[in-house]
Amino acid sequence: MSQAFVKESEEQWLHDVAPTINALTIYLTRENNGIRVYEKDIYTDSSTGKTVYNMSNGLSYSLDKDSKWFIIN
């Protein structure tokens, strides 16, 4: 009798990604089914002083006060 082993996926959430642009790029590419996501533009938000990264997936990301990634609305 054979027994199948099911590996549970090791899900990672955006806020768990290391606070580097390289780690963000790798995470977003993995979440995009392997289709490369890259940085299109970087700017500093004048109202918050935070660095904002516009990515090729159409979303913008920044780091919060705890160095956790979040999506800019």
N, CA, C and O atoms as a GROMACS GRO file, in nm:
protein
  292
    1MET      N    1   0.085  -0.117   0.000
    1MET     CA    2   0.000   0.000   0.000
    1MET      C    3   0.090   0.123   0.000
    1MET      O    4   0.184   0.132   0.079
    2SER      N    5   0.062   0.217  -0.087
    2SER     CA    6   0.145   0.338  -0.091
    2SER      C    7   0.079   0.448  -0.010
    2SER      O    8  -0.043   0.456   0.003
    3GLN      N    9   0.164   0.531   0.041
    3GLN     CA   10   0.112   0.642   0.120
    3GLN      C   11   0.167   0.771   0.060
    3GLN      O   12   0.288   0.784   0.040
    4ALA      N   13   0.080   0.865   0.032
    4ALA     CA   14   0.122   0.992  -0.028
    4ALA      C   15   0.149   1.093   0.082
    4ALA      O   16   0.075   1.102   0.180
    5PHE      N   17   0.254   1.166   0.064
    5PHE     CA   18   0.285   1.273   0.157
    5PHE      C   19   0.248   1.405   0.092
    5PHE      O   20   0.289   1.433  -0.021
    6VAL      N   21   0.173   1.483   0.161
    6VAL     CA   22   0.130   1.612   0.108
    6VAL      C   23   0.206   1.720   0.182
    6VAL      O   24   0.197   1.732   0.304
    7LYS      N   25   0.280   1.797   0.107
    7LYS     CA   26   0.355   1.907   0.168
    7LYS      C   27   0.267   2.030   0.168
    7LYS      O   28   0.219   2.074   0.063
    8GLU      N   29   0.245   2.085   0.285
    8GLU     CA   30   0.169   2.208   0.293
    8GLU      C   31   0.255   2.321   0.239
    8GLU      O   32   0.375   2.326   0.265
    9SER      N   33   0.194   2.410   0.164
    9SER     CA   34   0.271   2.520   0.108
    9SER      C   35   0.318   2.612   0.219
    9SER      O   36   0.248   2.637   0.317
   10GLU      N   37   0.436   2.661   0.201
   10GLU     CA   38   0.492   2.753   0.299
   10GLU      C   39   0.458   2.894   0.253
   10GLU      O   40   0.537   2.961   0.186
   11GLU      N   41   0.338   2.936   0.290
   11GLU     CA   42   0.294   3.068   0.247
   11GLU      C   43   0.373   3.177   0.317
   11GLU      O   44   0.410   3.166   0.433
   12GLN      N   45   0.398   3.281   0.242
   12GLN     CA   46   0.466   3.398   0.297
   12GLN      C   47   0.376   3.517   0.266
   12GLN      O   48   0.322   3.529   0.157
   13TRP      N   49   0.363   3.604   0.362
   13TRP     CA   50   0.282   3.723   0.346
   13TRP      C   51   0.372   3.842   0.316
   13TRP      O   52   0.490   3.841   0.350
   14LEU      N   53   0.316   3.943   0.253
   14LEU     CA   54   0.392   4.062   0.217
   14LEU      C   55   0.463   4.122   0.338
   14LEU      O   56   0.580   4.160   0.328
   15HIS      N   57   0.395   4.131   0.450
   15HIS     CA   58   0.455   4.192   0.568
   15HIS      C   59   0.566   4.108   0.630
   15HIS      O   60   0.638   4.154   0.719
   16ASP      N   61   0.582   3.983   0.583
   16ASP     CA   62   0.689   3.895   0.631
   16ASP      C   63   0.815   3.902   0.545
   16ASP      O   64   0.918   3.846   0.582
   17VAL      N   65   0.807   3.970   0.432
   17VAL     CA   66   0.921   3.980   0.339
   17VAL      C   67   1.026   4.072   0.398
   17VAL      O   68   0.994   4.176   0.455
   18ALA      N   69   1.153   4.034   0.383
   18ALA     CA   70   1.263   4.117   0.433
   18ALA      C   71   1.253   4.258   0.374
   18ALA      O   72   1.208   4.274   0.261
   19PRO      N   73   1.295   4.359   0.449
   19PRO     CA   74   1.278   4.498   0.404
   19PRO      C   75   1.382   4.545   0.302
   19PRO      O   76   1.441   4.652   0.317
   20THR      N   77   1.403   4.464   0.198
   20THR     CA   78   1.493   4.503   0.088
   20THR      C   79   1.417   4.496  -0.043
   20THR      O   80   1.323   4.417  -0.057
   21ILE      N   81   1.458   4.576  -0.139
   21ILE     CA   82   1.391   4.575  -0.270
   21ILE      C   83   1.414   4.442  -0.341
   21ILE      O   84   1.327   4.395  -0.414
   22ASN      N   85   1.528   4.381  -0.319
   22ASN     CA   86   1.555   4.251  -0.380
   22ASN      C   87   1.460   4.145  -0.326
   22ASN      O   88   1.405   4.066  -0.403
   23ALA      N   89   1.439   4.142  -0.196
   23ALA     CA   90   1.346   4.046  -0.136
   23ALA      C   91   1.204   4.072  -0.186
   23ALA      O   92   1.130   3.977  -0.213
   24LEU      N   93   1.165   4.198  -0.198
   24LEU     CA   94   1.032   4.232  -0.249
   24LEU      C   95   1.016   4.183  -0.392
   24LEU      O   96   0.913   4.126  -0.426
   25THR      N   97   1.116   4.205  -0.475
   25THR     CA   98   1.111   4.163  -0.616
   25THR      C   99   1.096   4.011  -0.626
   25THR      O  100   1.016   3.962  -0.706
   26ILE      N  101   1.173   3.938  -0.548
   26ILE     CA  102   1.165   3.791  -0.549
   26ILE      C  103   1.026   3.746  -0.504
   26ILE      O  104   0.966   3.658  -0.567
   27TYR      N  105   0.975   3.803  -0.398
   27TYR     CA  106   0.842   3.768  -0.347
   27TYR      C  107   0.734   3.796  -0.452
   27TYR      O  108   0.650   3.710  -0.479
   28LEU      N  109   0.737   3.916  -0.510
   28LEU     CA  110   0.634   3.952  -0.608
   28LEU      C  111   0.642   3.864  -0.732
   28LEU      O  112   0.538   3.828  -0.789
   29THR      N  113   0.761   3.830  -0.775
   29THR     CA  114   0.778   3.741  -0.891
   29THR      C  115   0.720   3.603  -0.860
   29THR      O  116   0.650   3.545  -0.943
   30ARG      N  117   0.747   3.552  -0.742
   30ARG     CA  118   0.693   3.422  -0.702
   30ARG      C  119   0.539   3.427  -0.697
   30ARG      O  120   0.472   3.334  -0.742
   31GLU      N  121   0.484   3.535  -0.642
   31GLU     CA  122   0.339   3.551  -0.633
   31GLU      C  123   0.274   3.572  -0.770
   31GLU      O  124   0.154   3.552  -0.786
   32ASN      N  125   0.354   3.612  -0.868
   32ASN     CA  126   0.306   3.640  -1.003
   32ASN      C  127   0.331   3.519  -1.094
   32ASN      O  128   0.351   3.534  -1.215
   33ASN      N  129   0.329   3.399  -1.034
   33ASN     CA  130   0.347   3.274  -1.108
   33ASN      C  131   0.478   3.269  -1.186
   33ASN      O  132   0.484   3.213  -1.295
   34GLY      N  133   0.583   3.330  -1.130
   34GLY     CA  134   0.715   3.324  -1.191
   34GLY      C  135   0.741   3.429  -1.297
   34GLY      O  136   0.852   3.439  -1.349
   35ILE      N  137   0.640   3.508  -1.330
   35ILE     CA  138   0.660   3.615  -1.428
   35ILE      C  139   0.728   3.730  -1.355
   35ILE      O  140   0.678   3.782  -1.256
   36ARG      N  141   0.845   3.769  -1.407
   36ARG     CA  142   0.928   3.865  -1.338
   36ARG      C  143   0.856   3.997  -1.311
   36ARG      O  144   0.795   4.055  -1.401
   37VAL      N  145   0.864   4.042  -1.187
   37VAL     CA  146   0.815   4.173  -1.146
   37VAL      C  147   0.940   4.256  -1.117
   37VAL      O  148   1.031   4.210  -1.049
   38TYR      N  149   0.943   4.377  -1.168
   38TYR     CA  150   1.062   4.461  -1.150
   38TYR      C  151   1.022   4.602  -1.108
   38TYR      O  152   0.907   4.644  -1.120
   39GLU      N  153   1.120   4.672  -1.060
   39GLU     CA  154   1.102   4.809  -1.013
   39GLU      C  155   1.096   4.903  -1.134
   39GLU      O  156   1.186   4.902  -1.218
   40LYS      N  157   0.991   4.982  -1.142
   40LYS     CA  158   0.977   5.076  -1.253
   40LYS      C  159   1.019   5.217  -1.215
   40LYS      O  160   1.076   5.290  -1.296
   41ASP      N  161   0.992   5.255  -1.091
   41ASP     CA  162   1.019   5.393  -1.048
   41ASP      C  163   1.032   5.396  -0.897
   41ASP      O  164   0.971   5.316  -0.826
   42ILE      N  165   1.113   5.489  -0.849
   42ILE     CA  166   1.128   5.512  -0.705
   42ILE      C  167   1.112   5.661  -0.681
   42ILE      O  168   1.166   5.742  -0.756
   43TYR      N  169   1.039   5.696  -0.578
   43TYR     CA  170   1.030   5.837  -0.540
   43TYR      C  171   1.005   5.848  -0.391
   43TYR      O  172   0.967   5.750  -0.326
   44THR      N  173   1.025   5.964  -0.338
   44THR     CA  174   0.996   5.990  -0.197
   44THR      C  175   0.865   6.065  -0.188
   44THR      O  176   0.849   6.171  -0.249
   45ASP      N  177   0.772   6.011  -0.112
   45ASP     CA  178   0.642   6.075  -0.092
   45ASP      C  179   0.662   6.201  -0.010
   45ASP      O  180   0.715   6.196   0.101
   46SER      N  181   0.621   6.316  -0.065
   46SER     CA  182   0.645   6.443   0.002
   46SER      C  183   0.566   6.459   0.132
   46SER      O  184   0.610   6.531   0.221
   47SER      N  185   0.451   6.392   0.144
   47SER     CA  186   0.372   6.408   0.265
   47SER      C  187   0.419   6.318   0.380
   47SER      O  188   0.404   6.353   0.497
   48THR      N  189   0.477   6.201   0.346
   48THR     CA  190   0.519   6.108   0.452
   48THR      C  191   0.670   6.097   0.465
   48THR      O  192   0.721   6.055   0.569
   49GLY      N  193   0.742   6.135   0.359
   49GLY     CA  194   0.887   6.120   0.359
   49GLY      C  195   0.932   5.977   0.333
   49GLY      O  196   1.052   5.948   0.341
   50LYS      N  197   0.839   5.887   0.302
   50LYS     CA  198   0.872   5.747   0.278
   50LYS      C  199   0.910   5.724   0.132
   50LYS      O  200   0.858   5.790   0.042
   51THR      N  201   1.002   5.630   0.111
   51THR     CA  202   1.038   5.589  -0.024
   51THR      C  203   0.928   5.499  -0.078
   51THR      O  204   0.884   5.406  -0.010
   52VAL      N  205   0.883   5.526  -0.199
   52VAL     CA  206   0.778   5.449  -0.264
   52VAL      C  207   0.836   5.382  -0.387
   52VAL      O  208   0.904   5.446  -0.467
   53TYR      N  209   0.808   5.254  -0.403
   53TYR     CA  210   0.857   5.175  -0.515
   53TYR      C  211   0.739   5.139  -0.604
   53TYR      O  212   0.650   5.065  -0.563
   54ASN      N  213   0.737   5.191  -0.727
   54ASN     CA  214   0.637   5.153  -0.826
   54ASN      C  215   0.690   5.029  -0.898
   54ASN      O  216   0.800   5.031  -0.953
   55MET      N  217   0.612   4.924  -0.895
   55MET     CA  218   0.656   4.797  -0.953
   55MET      C  219   0.580   4.767  -1.081
   55MET      O  220   0.474   4.823  -1.107
   56SER      N  221   0.636   4.676  -1.161
   56SER     CA  222   0.578   4.645  -1.291
   56SER      C  223   0.444   4.572  -1.281
   56SER      O  224   0.375   4.557  -1.382
   57ASN      N  225   0.405   4.528  -1.163
   57ASN     CA  226   0.275   4.463  -1.147
   57ASN      C  227   0.162   4.564  -1.131
   57ASN      O  228   0.047   4.527  -1.110
   58GLY      N  229   0.196   4.694  -1.140
   58GLY     CA  230   0.096   4.799  -1.133
   58GLY      C  231   0.068   4.852  -0.994
   58GLY      O  232  -0.016   4.940  -0.976
   59LEU      N  233   0.137   4.799  -0.894
   59LEU     CA  234   0.117   4.843  -0.757
   59LEU      C  235   0.240   4.915  -0.705
   59LEU      O  236   0.350   4.899  -0.758
   60SER      N  237   0.221   4.995  -0.600
   60SER     CA  238   0.330   5.067  -0.536
   60SER      C  239   0.343   5.018  -0.393
   60SER      O  240   0.244   4.989  -0.327
   61TYR      N  241   0.467   5.010  -0.347
   61TYR     CA  242   0.496   4.954  -0.215
   61TYR      C  243   0.588   5.048  -0.138
   61TYR      O  244   0.664   5.125  -0.196
   62SER      N  245   0.576   5.041  -0.005
   62SER     CA  246   0.664   5.119   0.082
   62SER      C  247   0.681   5.040   0.211
   62SER      O  248   0.615   4.938   0.233
   63LEU      N  249   0.771   5.088   0.296
   63LEU     CA  250   0.794   5.026   0.425
   63LEU      C  251   0.731   5.110   0.535
   63LEU      O  252   0.739   5.233   0.531
   64ASP      N  253   0.669   5.044   0.632
   64ASP     CA  254   0.611   5.117   0.744
   64ASP      C  255   0.717   5.144   0.852
   64ASP      O  256   0.835   5.115   0.831
   65LYS      N  257   0.675   5.197   0.964
   65LYS     CA  258   0.770   5.234   1.071
   65LYS      C  259   0.839   5.112   1.131
   65LYS      O  260   0.943   5.126   1.195
   66ASP      N  261   0.781   4.992   1.112
   66ASP     CA  262   0.840   4.869   1.163
   66ASP      C  263   0.918   4.793   1.056
   66ASP      O  264   0.952   4.676   1.074
   67SER      N  265   0.946   4.862   0.943
   67SER     CA  266   1.017   4.802   0.828
   67SER      C  267   0.943   4.683   0.770
   67SER      O  268   1.004   4.584   0.731
   68LYS      N  269   0.811   4.694   0.763
   68LYS     CA  270   0.726   4.592   0.700
   68LYS      C  271   0.670   4.650   0.571
   68LYS      O  272   0.626   4.766   0.568
   69TRP      N  273   0.670   4.570   0.464
   69TRP     CA  274   0.616   4.615   0.337
   69TRP      C  275   0.465   4.630   0.344
   69TRP      O  276   0.397   4.554   0.411
   70PHE      N  277   0.415   4.732   0.272
   70PHE     CA  278   0.270   4.747   0.256
   70PHE      C  279   0.243   4.808   0.119
   70PHE      O  280   0.331   4.871   0.059
   71ILE      N  281   0.121   4.789   0.070
   71ILE     CA  282   0.080   4.842  -0.061
   71ILE      C  283   0.028   4.983  -0.042
   71ILE      O  284  -0.051   5.009   0.048
   72ILE      N  285   0.073   5.074  -0.128
   72ILE     CA  286   0.026   5.212  -0.128
   72ILE      C  287  -0.106   5.216  -0.206
   72ILE      O  288  -0.112   5.165  -0.318
   73ASN      N  289  -0.208   5.275  -0.151
   73ASN     CA  290  -0.338   5.286  -0.219
   73ASN      C  291  -0.339   5.403  -0.313
   73ASN      O  292  -0.440   5.427  -0.379
   0.00000   0.00000   0.00000
